[in-house]
């Protein structure tokens, strides 16, 4: 039987009307162009070897050029600059979850009333543009940019815990030197390595270290800042004065209370934070990224302290929304959040810091374990662990001030990753206090942008806890 090619009669209100035949079946392909349709007709007899398959219909033509049958799916880096509002992370994650997008990584650096989210998600350019428009409609979202097409400085931090024995230790140390990594913990059977670089370097590190056996892995997610061009100003320049109140004078800091007290007789919510918060009555909550919240073991009179949780979840759309929803519905305040792929393909690791009492956090952990997509939850607060953060900071510096900025960066072992005629972009890894100290010193030169990750942490196999070593002389 000869092949048959049919022309569809188009109904622009509903869908194309197709005419069927016993000898053929149809496959409908929808290109991005609305004004044309492609109908592929294939001879059913070809499955049994009789007859030749019918050729595919020609692709739609626009201005004499063939249009692609489908838009390309690419990885997009979206930068979202937001103000202080309760529940903003749920709203941002919900915009992606409702459209079926899976957030591959999320990194957020917070100050008292501003935050810069860096979100990596895959999708078509047209639909991602619609997502950007929806994000711009959210209250207190100041600026949303898709940095994928812009020249950018992108960095990511990874902590890897490796199996090691005397026969492989020398080769691992050689790879550490090649990738300019750092050893943050060592024991007889394992090494914990810190590596910072662009996503390509991170993939190369994982590939080369996989043969030794990766016991545990945690990633911050990617952060990115636009590379400055000659003669241009920084994109968030107008926001810089109000974006970093931590760096203002001490008088302005004193005006922002370090504690947010909620009156049990009042229905008003006093203040908020970048992450979902529904305040408990008669409780005192620390402000996000207050200068003292990074001290994990200092309890106040109420028994509240910061708890570091390590959560292993499925890498599926909406998981971040579910986890943050559990936290917000119970009135907890997220102080730090980092999301990235784990050591097992198809899984992601969430590292978060939440203040509360031991009893309340224990109940929260039990709630996490009830979620279908959660595989493992650990509260590592009372265990010795290695923790790191990553920051990119863009500083206004002309040729006169450039030498001074570079001298300050050298003291903190920060790396220069971009220079223009009016800015310097620095990369820094360390704990929160180190980040805060560098920002404080660079404030007088003018800070244009800051992209900062949340904290990532892995338990030290060596059992050495540096917290207990402070204030004691080391043995000779």
C-alpha positions as CSV (number, residue, x, y, z in Angstrom):
1,X,0.0,0.0,0.0
2,X,1.4,3.4,-0.9
3,X,2.2,6.0,1.7
4,X,-0.2,8.8,2.3
5,X,0.5,12.4,3.3
6,X,-2.4,14.4,4.6
7,X,-2.7,18.1,5.1
8,X,-4.3,19.1,8.4
9,X,-7.1,21.7,8.4
10,X,-6.1,24.1,11.2
11,X,-8.5,25.3,13.8
12,X,-6.6,28.2,15.4
13,X,-9.0,28.3,18.3
14,X,-8.7,24.7,19.5
15,X,-6.3,22.3,17.7
16,X,-5.6,20.9,14.2
17,X,-8.2,18.5,12.8
18,X,-6.5,15.3,11.6
19,X,-7.9,12.8,9.1
20,X,-7.0,9.2,10.0
21,X,-6.5,6.2,7.8
22,X,-6.2,2.5,8.6
23,X,-2.9,2.2,6.9
24,X,-1.2,5.1,8.7
25,X,-0.7,6.6,12.1
26,X,0.2,10.1,13.0
27,X,2.7,11.9,15.1
28,X,2.0,15.6,15.8
29,X,5.0,17.8,16.4
30,X,4.4,21.3,17.7
31,X,7.1,23.8,16.7
32,X,7.4,27.2,18.5
33,X,5.8,29.0,15.6
34,X,2.0,29.2,16.0
35,X,1.2,29.9,12.4
36,X,2.3,26.5,11.1
37,X,2.0,22.9,12.1
38,X,3.9,19.8,11.1
39,X,2.2,16.5,10.4
40,X,4.5,13.4,10.2
41,X,2.8,10.5,8.5
42,X,4.5,7.1,8.7
43,X,3.5,3.9,6.8
44,X,2.4,1.2,9.2
45,X,3.5,-1.4,6.8
46,X,7.1,-0.4,7.3
47,X,7.1,-2.2,10.6
48,X,6.6,-5.5,8.7
49,X,9.2,-4.7,6.1
50,X,6.7,-3.8,3.3
51,X,7.0,-0.5,1.6
52,X,9.2,2.5,2.3
53,X,8.4,4.9,5.1
54,X,6.9,8.2,4.1
55,X,9.1,11.2,4.4
56,X,8.5,13.7,7.2
57,X,6.7,16.9,6.2
58,X,8.9,19.9,5.7
59,X,9.7,22.1,8.6
60,X,7.9,25.4,8.8
61,X,9.5,28.3,6.8
62,X,9.9,31.8,8.1
63,X,11.4,34.4,5.7
64,X,12.8,31.5,3.6
65,X,14.6,29.9,6.5
66,X,13.6,26.6,8.2
67,X,12.5,27.0,11.8
68,X,13.6,24.3,14.4
69,X,10.9,21.9,15.4
70,X,11.5,22.5,19.1
71,X,13.1,25.2,21.2
72,X,16.4,24.3,22.9
73,X,16.4,23.6,26.6
74,X,19.4,25.3,28.2
75,X,20.6,25.9,31.7
76,X,19.8,29.4,33.0
77,X,21.3,31.3,35.8
78,X,18.8,33.7,37.4
79,X,19.7,36.4,39.8
80,X,16.9,37.6,42.1
81,X,17.5,40.7,44.4
82,X,14.8,40.9,47.0
83,X,13.9,42.9,50.1
84,X,12.9,41.6,53.5
85,X,9.6,39.9,53.5
86,X,8.2,36.9,55.4
87,X,7.8,33.8,53.1
88,X,9.7,35.1,50.1
89,X,11.6,31.9,49.5
90,X,8.3,29.9,49.4
91,X,6.9,32.3,46.8
92,X,10.0,32.2,44.6
93,X,10.3,28.4,44.8
94,X,6.5,28.1,44.2
95,X,6.8,30.1,40.9
96,X,9.2,27.4,39.6
97,X,7.4,24.4,41.1
98,X,4.0,25.4,39.7
99,X,5.5,25.3,36.2
100,X,7.2,22.0,36.7
101,X,10.8,23.3,36.9
102,X,13.3,21.6,39.1
103,X,15.7,24.1,40.8
104,X,19.1,22.5,40.2
105,X,20.8,24.7,42.8
106,X,20.0,27.6,44.9
107,X,22.3,29.9,46.8
108,X,21.3,32.9,48.8
109,X,23.4,35.5,50.8
110,X,21.5,37.5,53.3
111,X,22.0,40.8,55.1
112,X,19.6,42.4,57.6
113,X,17.0,43.4,55.0
114,X,18.2,42.4,51.5
115,X,19.2,39.2,49.8
116,X,20.6,38.0,46.5
117,X,19.3,34.7,45.3
118,X,21.2,32.8,42.6
119,X,19.0,30.1,41.0
120,X,20.1,27.6,38.4
121,X,17.2,26.0,36.4
122,X,16.9,24.4,33.0
123,X,14.2,25.3,30.4
124,X,13.5,27.0,27.1
125,X,14.3,30.7,26.7
126,X,10.7,31.7,26.0
127,X,9.2,30.0,29.1
128,X,12.1,31.2,31.4
129,X,11.3,34.8,30.2
130,X,7.7,34.2,31.5
131,X,9.1,33.0,34.8
132,X,11.2,36.1,35.1
133,X,8.1,38.3,34.5
134,X,6.2,36.4,37.2
135,X,9.1,36.8,39.7
136,X,9.1,40.6,39.0
137,X,5.4,40.7,40.1
138,X,6.2,39.5,43.6
139,X,6.1,42.0,46.3
140,X,9.6,43.2,47.5
141,X,11.4,41.7,44.5
142,X,13.6,44.5,43.5
143,X,15.3,43.1,40.4
144,X,15.3,39.9,38.4
145,X,17.9,39.1,35.8
146,X,18.8,36.2,33.6
147,X,22.6,36.2,33.5
148,X,22.9,33.3,31.1
149,X,23.7,35.6,28.1
150,X,25.9,38.0,30.0
151,X,29.6,37.6,30.7
152,X,29.7,36.5,34.3
153,X,31.9,35.4,37.2
154,X,30.4,32.1,38.5
155,X,31.7,30.1,41.4
156,X,30.6,27.2,43.5
157,X,32.0,25.5,46.6
158,X,32.1,21.8,47.3
159,X,33.1,19.8,50.4
160,X,34.0,16.1,49.6
161,X,34.7,13.4,52.1
162,X,36.8,10.6,50.5
163,X,37.8,7.1,51.5
164,X,41.6,7.0,51.8
165,X,44.2,4.4,52.6
166,X,48.1,4.6,52.5
167,X,48.2,3.4,48.9
168,X,46.0,6.2,47.6
169,X,46.8,9.1,49.9
170,X,49.7,10.3,47.8
171,X,47.7,10.4,44.6
172,X,44.8,12.2,46.3
173,X,47.2,14.8,47.7
174,X,48.6,15.3,44.1
175,X,45.0,15.9,42.8
176,X,44.4,18.3,45.7
177,X,47.4,20.3,44.5
178,X,46.4,20.2,40.9
179,X,42.9,21.6,41.6
180,X,44.2,24.1,44.2
181,X,42.0,22.5,46.8
182,X,42.3,22.6,50.6
183,X,42.3,19.8,53.2
184,X,39.9,20.7,56.0
185,X,39.9,17.4,57.9
186,X,42.1,14.2,57.9
187,X,41.7,10.9,59.6
188,X,43.2,7.4,59.1
189,X,40.4,6.4,56.7
190,X,39.2,9.6,55.2
191,X,40.0,13.1,53.9
192,X,37.6,16.0,53.6
193,X,38.5,18.4,50.8
194,X,37.3,21.9,50.0
195,X,37.2,23.0,46.3
196,X,36.1,26.3,44.9
197,X,35.7,27.0,41.2
198,X,33.3,27.3,38.2
199,X,30.8,24.4,37.5
200,X,33.2,22.8,35.0
201,X,36.0,22.6,37.6
202,X,33.6,21.1,40.1
203,X,32.5,18.4,37.7
204,X,36.2,17.6,36.9
205,X,37.0,17.3,40.6
206,X,34.1,14.9,41.2
207,X,35.1,12.8,38.1
208,X,38.7,12.4,39.2
209,X,37.9,11.7,42.9
210,X,35.1,9.3,42.2
211,X,37.5,6.3,41.8
212,X,38.6,6.6,45.4
213,X,35.1,6.4,46.8
214,X,33.1,9.5,47.8
215,X,31.6,8.9,51.3
216,X,29.8,12.2,51.5
217,X,29.5,15.4,49.4
218,X,27.8,18.8,49.8
219,X,27.7,21.7,47.4
220,X,26.7,25.3,47.9
221,X,25.0,25.9,44.6
222,X,26.3,28.4,42.0
223,X,26.6,32.1,42.7
224,X,27.3,34.6,39.9
225,X,28.0,38.3,39.4
226,X,28.1,40.1,36.0
227,X,31.5,40.9,34.7
228,X,32.0,44.7,34.5
229,X,32.7,46.4,31.1
230,X,34.8,49.5,30.7
231,X,32.9,52.7,31.3
232,X,29.8,51.0,32.7
233,X,28.4,51.1,36.2
234,X,27.4,48.1,38.4
235,X,23.9,46.8,37.9
236,X,22.8,47.1,41.5
237,X,24.7,50.4,42.1
238,X,21.7,52.3,43.2
239,X,20.8,49.6,45.8
240,X,24.2,49.4,47.4
241,X,23.7,52.0,50.0
242,X,20.6,50.3,51.5
243,X,21.5,46.7,50.6
244,X,24.0,46.1,53.4
245,X,22.9,47.7,56.6
246,X,25.4,45.4,58.5
247,X,28.1,47.6,57.1
248,X,26.6,50.9,58.1
249,X,27.5,52.9,61.2
250,X,27.0,51.3,64.6
251,X,24.3,53.7,65.4
252,X,22.1,52.5,62.5
253,X,22.9,48.9,63.6
254,X,21.7,49.7,67.1
255,X,18.4,50.9,65.7
256,X,17.8,47.4,64.2
257,X,17.0,45.3,67.2
258,X,18.9,42.0,67.3
259,X,15.8,40.3,68.7
260,X,12.3,40.3,67.4
261,X,9.8,40.0,70.2
262,X,6.3,39.0,69.4
263,X,3.5,40.1,71.8
264,X,1.2,37.2,72.5
265,X,-1.8,39.6,72.7
266,X,-1.1,41.2,69.3
267,X,-2.0,39.7,66.0
268,X,0.6,41.9,64.2
269,X,3.7,40.3,62.8
270,X,6.7,42.4,63.8
271,X,9.2,42.4,61.0
272,X,10.1,39.5,58.9
273,X,12.9,37.8,57.1
274,X,13.8,36.5,53.7
275,X,12.7,33.0,54.6
276,X,9.2,31.8,55.6
277,X,8.4,32.8,59.1
278,X,5.2,32.5,61.2
279,X,6.3,33.6,64.6
280,X,5.5,31.6,67.7
281,X,4.0,33.6,70.5
282,X,6.2,34.5,73.5
283,X,9.4,33.7,71.6
284,X,12.5,35.7,70.7
285,X,13.9,35.2,67.2
286,X,17.4,36.3,66.1
287,X,17.5,38.5,63.1
288,X,18.8,36.9,59.9
289,X,22.5,37.1,59.6
290,X,22.9,39.0,62.8
291,X,26.6,39.4,63.6
292,X,26.4,36.8,66.3
293,X,24.1,34.1,64.9
294,X,27.1,32.2,63.4
295,X,28.2,31.0,66.9
296,X,26.5,27.7,67.1
297,X,27.1,26.6,70.7
298,X,26.2,29.8,72.5
299,X,22.8,29.4,74.1
300,X,20.7,32.2,75.4
301,X,18.7,32.1,78.6
302,X,15.7,30.6,76.8
303,X,17.8,27.6,75.5
304,X,17.6,28.8,71.9
305,X,20.7,28.2,69.7
306,X,21.5,27.7,66.0
307,X,21.1,24.1,64.8
308,X,22.8,22.8,61.6
309,X,20.7,20.3,59.7
310,X,21.9,18.1,56.9
311,X,18.9,16.8,54.7
312,X,19.2,14.3,51.8
313,X,16.3,14.6,49.4
314,X,15.2,13.5,45.9
315,X,16.2,15.8,43.1
316,X,12.6,16.4,41.9
317,X,10.5,19.6,41.3
318,X,8.9,21.0,44.4
319,X,11.0,19.4,47.1
320,X,12.5,22.7,48.2
321,X,9.0,24.1,48.5
322,X,7.9,21.2,50.7
323,X,10.9,21.4,53.0
324,X,10.6,25.2,53.5
325,X,6.9,24.8,54.0
326,X,7.4,22.4,56.9
327,X,9.7,25.0,58.5
328,X,7.5,28.0,57.9
329,X,4.2,26.3,59.2
330,X,5.9,25.6,62.5
331,X,7.2,29.2,62.9
332,X,10.9,28.5,62.5
333,X,13.3,31.0,61.0
334,X,15.9,29.8,58.5
335,X,19.2,31.5,59.1
336,X,21.1,29.8,56.3
337,X,20.2,27.6,53.3
338,X,22.4,25.8,50.6
339,X,21.0,23.4,48.1
340,X,23.0,21.3,45.6
341,X,23.5,17.8,44.1
342,X,24.6,15.1,46.5
343,X,27.1,12.2,46.0
344,X,24.4,9.9,44.6
345,X,22.9,10.7,41.2
346,X,19.3,11.8,41.5
347,X,19.7,13.1,45.1
348,X,20.3,16.6,46.5
349,X,21.6,17.7,49.8
350,X,20.1,20.7,51.7
351,X,22.2,22.3,54.5
352,X,20.3,24.7,56.6
353,X,20.7,26.5,59.9
354,X,17.6,26.9,62.1
355,X,17.5,28.5,65.6
356,X,15.5,26.7,68.3
357,X,15.7,24.6,71.4
358,X,16.9,21.0,71.3
359,X,13.4,19.7,71.9
360,X,11.7,21.8,69.2
361,X,14.4,21.0,66.6
362,X,14.1,17.3,67.4
363,X,10.3,17.5,66.6
364,X,11.1,19.4,63.4
365,X,13.5,16.6,62.4
366,X,10.7,14.0,62.9
367,X,8.4,16.0,60.6
368,X,11.1,16.1,57.9
369,X,11.4,12.3,58.1
370,X,7.7,11.9,57.3
371,X,8.1,13.6,53.9
372,X,8.2,11.1,51.0
373,X,11.1,12.7,49.1
374,X,13.3,13.0,52.2
375,X,15.9,10.1,52.6
376,X,17.9,11.2,55.6
377,X,17.9,14.1,58.2
378,X,20.9,14.7,60.6
379,X,21.2,17.4,63.3
380,X,25.0,17.8,63.4
381,X,25.0,20.7,65.8
382,X,26.7,18.8,68.7
383,X,29.1,16.9,66.4
384,X,32.5,18.3,65.3
385,X,32.0,19.5,61.7
386,X,33.8,21.4,59.0
387,X,31.8,24.3,57.7
388,X,32.4,26.8,54.8
389,X,30.7,29.6,53.0
390,X,31.5,31.3,49.7
391,X,31.2,35.0,48.8
392,X,31.7,37.1,45.7
393,X,32.0,40.8,46.5
394,X,32.2,43.6,43.9
395,X,33.9,46.7,45.2
396,X,34.1,50.2,43.7
397,X,37.8,51.0,43.3
398,X,39.6,53.3,40.8
399,X,43.2,53.1,40.0
400,X,44.1,55.1,43.2
401,X,42.3,52.8,45.6
402,X,42.9,49.5,43.8
403,X,46.2,48.8,45.6
404,X,44.6,49.3,49.0
405,X,41.7,46.9,48.2
406,X,44.1,44.3,47.0
407,X,46.2,44.6,50.1
408,X,43.1,44.0,52.3
409,X,42.1,41.0,50.1
410,X,45.6,39.5,50.6
411,X,45.2,39.6,54.4
412,X,41.9,37.5,54.1
413,X,43.4,35.3,51.4
414,X,40.7,36.4,49.0
415,X,41.2,35.9,45.3
416,X,40.7,38.6,42.6
417,X,38.4,37.1,39.9
418,X,37.6,40.2,37.8
419,X,38.9,43.8,37.4
420,X,37.5,46.7,35.5
421,X,38.4,50.4,35.4
422,X,36.1,51.1,38.3
423,X,35.5,47.8,40.2
424,X,37.3,44.8,41.6
425,X,35.5,41.5,42.2
426,X,36.9,39.3,45.0
427,X,36.2,35.6,45.9
428,X,36.4,34.6,49.6
429,X,35.8,31.3,51.4
430,X,35.5,30.8,55.2
431,X,33.1,31.1,58.0
432,X,30.5,33.9,58.6
433,X,32.8,36.0,60.8
434,X,35.4,36.1,58.1
435,X,32.9,37.3,55.5
436,X,31.5,40.0,57.8
437,X,35.0,41.3,58.7
438,X,36.0,41.7,55.0
439,X,32.7,43.5,54.2
440,X,33.2,45.8,57.1
441,X,36.7,46.8,55.9
442,X,35.7,47.3,52.2
443,X,32.6,49.3,53.1
444,X,34.5,52.6,52.9
445,X,35.4,52.0,49.3
446,X,31.8,51.3,48.2
447,X,30.3,47.8,47.8
448,X,28.4,47.4,44.6
449,X,27.2,43.8,44.8
450,X,27.5,40.8,47.1
451,X,26.6,37.2,46.2
452,X,26.9,34.8,49.1
453,X,26.0,31.2,49.6
454,X,24.6,29.5,52.7
455,X,26.7,27.4,55.0
456,X,27.7,23.8,54.0
457,X,29.0,21.4,56.6
458,X,30.3,17.8,56.9
459,X,31.0,15.9,60.1
460,X,34.8,15.7,60.9
461,X,35.8,12.0,60.9
462,X,38.9,13.0,62.9
463,X,36.7,14.1,65.8
464,X,38.6,17.3,66.3
465,X,36.4,20.2,67.3
466,X,38.0,23.6,66.9
467,X,35.4,25.2,69.1
468,X,36.8,23.5,72.2
469,X,40.4,24.6,71.3
470,X,39.7,28.3,71.4
471,X,41.3,29.9,74.5
472,X,43.6,27.0,75.1
473,X,47.3,26.9,74.3
474,X,48.3,24.2,71.8
475,X,50.7,21.4,72.9
476,X,54.3,22.0,72.0
